Amino acid sequence: MASDPAGGSARLLLPFTPSEIGGLPEGWEALVWDGGGPPPVGPGAAAVELFVVPYTFTRKALPLLARLPGLRVVQSLSAGTENLEPALPAGVTLCNAKGVHDASTAEHAVTLILAALRGIPDLVRAQDARRWSPGFGPALADRTVLLLGYGAIGTAVETRIAPFECRVLRVARTARVTTRGRVHALEDLPHLLPQADVVVLTVPLTDATRGLVDADFLARMKDGALVVNVARGKVVDTSALLHELGSGRLRAALDVTDPEPLPPGHPLWSAANTLITPHRAATTSAFRPRALALVRNQVARYAAGEPLANVVSGPETPRSTAQPNSPHSFE
């Protein structure tokens, strides 16, 4: 859907109608493009300063960034912004969706942990075969869970596993102490990995994290440990992971993969002890109300000349300020 009610005077390009976000500041108008149909271009979009990219339509929106001459701010509705960053025009501020996906992604991470540890995929197959399959299996209780990436989502994962009576190791780019306990620096990973029964990845995809989970990383994990990836597929070296899965030494629960989408013939589909979900962690009923609240707040801040929330990159202006704790942050 696309609309141009402003006749070229709209300073906002939104994926939601003004009524859906509770109205616009007085005197402000918006173009609406939800990713369906062609995006608005030409005179109708010339005045756009703030562009909220429609969720799941990032690639479709990339060419539009260079065709908005008045663009000052790009607001992503995704936690990660690695797809937007290369196409961002000089001088434009980029903001991410911190707070929108925390609950859903953390909930999915816990779902993957429990399903993998309890062998739910095998039990579903047994049900399909009408086969009764009793037996003992691992619990999350008394296990050690290492959270790699301790930003908003990593913190949300810990909140949800706290009642399960497990030990938590926290790892971020830099060490610090929180109310929940110590956060280890990344350089502590070599001696922490052998202690973990479960490693949950919630880091952003950056030059520093691309391929971070490589052969050496995996080799340091204890036999039978579980890798849970709700970050980005390229954080993990797929070949190295397949080697460990093929040997039966490790297990994996993956919401993201490399490549993605995973081709039908890819060996990850049939890898032993592997649970795969198709990048579904954030796409829940919790998305829309949180996205609407973020857009409403950000539009109000921008119109009032106040600091923007969740700034990832861009010039320091009276209308923006950096927020270091991104959803997948190492911080």
N, C-alpha and C positions, 0 to 999 in steps of 0.2 A: 504493500500500500504506500502511495506517495501522495502528498497534497501540498498545495502552495497557496495558502489563504492570504499571504501577506503581500503578494504582488511584488516581491523583490526587496521588501523591507525587513524580512525576518532575520533576526540575529542568532536564532537557535535552530538546529537541525536535530530532531528528536525521533526516537523509535516509538514513542508513546504520544497520544494526543494530550493537549494541555489539560483536559478534564481528568484524564487518568492520573496525572501527577498532582491534581488538586489546584490547577490553574497556574497562570504565569504572573510574574511581577507586573505591576501596572506599567503600561506603555510598551511591553515586550510582546513580540510575536514569534511564532515558530513555524517552520516547515516540518512536516511529519513524513518520515520514511522508515518503514519497519523491515526493510530488506527485500520486500516483495516488489517486483516490477523494477523499472529503471529508476535510478536515483535522480534527485533534482539537480540540474546543472544550469549554467548560463545565468542570465539576469536574476532569475528567481532565487539563486543561491549565492549571489555575489556578496550579500551582506552578512552571511553566516559567520559567526565568531566562535560559537561553541557547538561541537558536533558530538553527539552521543551515538557511538557506533552500535547498530543493532546486534544483539547477541546471536552468535553462530553465523553471522554474515560478515565476519571480519575481512575475509579475502575479497569479497564482492565490494567492500567499501574502500579498499586500498587505493584504487585509481582515483577515487573521488577526493582524496586528501589534497592532491595537487591542483584540483579544479575549484577550490574554494578560496578565492583571493583574500578574503578577510579573516581567514581561520586563525584563531588564537589558542583554542583549547580543544583537545580531543579527549573524550571520556570513554574509556572502555567499559564494557559490562562483563568482561572476563577478568579472572584473577591474574592470569599471565598476559603480558603485553608484548611478547617477543615477536609476534607476527606484525604488529603495528609499528614497532620502533624503526625498522629499516625504511618505511615509507613516510615517516613523519617529517613534514617540511621544517626547515630551519626556523627557529624562533617560536615554535608551537609547543605549548605545554601538554604533556600526556599524563592522564590520571587513570589509575586502575580501579577495580571494583572491590576493594577491601571491605569486608563485612557482608557482601552479598552472598558469597559462596561458602563461608566458613562452616555454617551449621550442616549444610547438605554434604559437603565434601568430608567433613569429620565423621558424620553419620555413616557415610559409605565406607570410609576406611575401617571403621569398627565392624561393619557388616562383613567386609572382606576378611578381616582377621578371624572373626568367629566362624564364618563359613568354612574358611580354609582349615583352621585348627580342628574343628569338629567334623570335617569330612562331609559337609553337606552335599557337595556335587555328587559324590559317590552314593550317598543315601538317596538322592533324587533318582539317580540311575537305577538303583535297586528297587525303588518304588515303581518306576516305569516298567521294570521287569517282573513286578509282583514277587520280589524276593525279600524275605525277612533277613536283616543283616545286623544282628546284635554284636556287641564287642566294646572294648575299651578304647579311648582315644584321648588326646591331649586337651587340656582346658587352658583358658587364658589365665586363670588364677595361678598365682605363684610363678608366673613367667616374667621374664625381663623384656620390656619393650623399649627399643631405641627410636626416638623421634628425631629424624634428620631434617632440620629446618624447623625452627621454633618461632615462627611468626604467628599470625592470627589463626591460621588453620592448624598448625602444629599444636598450639595452645588449646584449640577447640577439641582436637583429638584426645589430648590428655584429660580434659574435663570429662569426656565420655567414657574413658577407660578406667578412670579413678575408682569407680565402685567395684571393679573386677578383681581387686586385691592383687595387682601386679606391680612390679618394680618398674619405674620409668627412668630412662636415661635421655637427657635432652642435649642435642648438639646443634650449634648455630655457628655462624661465621666468627663471632667473637664470644669469649666467655663472659658470664655475668652471673649474678645471683638474683633469683626471683623469689616471690613469696612461696612458690611451690618447691623451691630448691635450686640446686646448681644447674647452670647451663654450660656445657663444655664447649670449648673451641673446636673448630674443625680438625685441627692438628691432633686432637685427642682420639680421633676415630680408630687408629690402628689398635689401641689397647682396649677400646670400648666394644668394638664389633664382636670379638670372641665371647663377650658376655651376653649378647642379645639372642633371645629366642625369636623375636620378631623385630624387623627393621621397617619403619614406616617412612616413606619418602614424601615430603611436602615442600621441597625446595623449588625455587623458580628455575626456569631454563635460562642460563647465562653462559658466557664463555667459561666461567669457573665451574659450573655444574654439568656441562655437557659431557657425557661419558664418565661422570664421577663414579658411578657404580660399575667399575670395570673388573677385570679378572682378579686383580690384587685385592680389591675391596671384597669381592665375593669369596675369595679364598680364605679371608680372615674370619668369615662367619662360621659359627659352629655347625656341625653336622645336624641336619634336620631343621635348621632355622628357616623362617619364612620372610620373604621380601614382599612388601606391600607398596605398590606405586600408585599414588593418587596425584602425582606431580605432573611430569611430562615424560613421554616415552623416551626421548633422547637423553634423559638423565642416566639411563641404563644402557650399557653395552649389550645389545641383544645377543650377539654371538657368544659372549662370555657367560651370559645367563643361561642360554641354551645348553652350553657345555655342562654347567653345574646341574641343571635340571635333568639332562640326559644321564648323568651319572647317578641320579637319585639322591644326591647329597643335600640339595636345597629344595625348598618349595617356593612358589610365587603366587601372588594374587595381584592382578594387574588391571587397573582401570584405563591405563594409557599404555601405548606400545610404540615401538619404532621398528618398522614403519607403521603409520596410522592413516587411514583405516588398515587393519591387518588383512592382507590378501588371503583369499580362500585357501591357497595351498601352502601358506607359511607354516614352518615347523612349530611355532609357538602354539598353534591351535591344538596340536596333538602331544605337546610336551607333558611328561609325567608330572603329577603333583602341581598342576597349574590351573588356576581359576582366572578367567578373563571376563571382564565386563566392558562394553563398548563405549568408554568415555562417558559414563552416565552419572558420575559422582555429583555433579553440580546441577543436573537438569531435573529438578524436582519442583514440587508445589511451593517450596520455600523461596524459589528464585524471584518470582514476580513481585511480591510485596516488598522485598528488600531492594530490588532494582528500582522500583518506583520511588521508594524513600530516598535512595541515593541520588537519583536524578533530580527529584524535587529539592533536596538540600543543596546540590551542587549548582543548580540554576539560580537558586536564591542567593547563594554566596557570590556567584559571578555577577549577578545583576546589582548586588549591593557593594561590589568592589572589595569583598572580604576574601581572606585567604581560602584557597580551594583545598578540599580534602584529597588525600591519597595521591599526591603528586609523585610521579615516577621520574620524570625528566622534563626539562624545559627551562626557559629563562626565569629568573627571579623577578617577579613583578608585584605590584601592590595587590594583584588579584590571585597570586599563587604563593604557596609555601610548601616545601618538601616534607613529606611524611615518610620516614625511613622504614617503618614497619609494614611492609606490603604483605598481602595475604600469604604468600609462600616465602616470606623473608627469611634469610639466614640470621637476621639480627636477633 
